[in-house]
């Protein structure tokens, strides 16, 4: 079980460990791609993934990634999904629009505060909705 820690250096190390594992799986006969790992320490308990896009007034997370793929993992290691970053971004944009269309509270869905001292802003999406939105992007 992954220990909860609120130090971004620790979070970076945890993410990099996940990236190395996934990269080894994908590397077969190909070296020209990058993978960023989103290891969510709360998703296995809440059923939601949180995607940060702004921290302390600056773009962060999905707004700054240059990775070709995103590996999404729950801390209990019962859920792992790898998706092209462009498809993930499109799926999250579609979820944001769905939230707006349904008048869901932004502060609970696509403009949710999180991270250390709630200094980040991100999008909270149920895992089943994330999968559905990604599948819609694959059409």
Order of alpha helices (4+ residues) and beta strands (2+ residues): alpha-beta-alpha-beta-beta-beta-beta-alpha-beta-beta-alpha
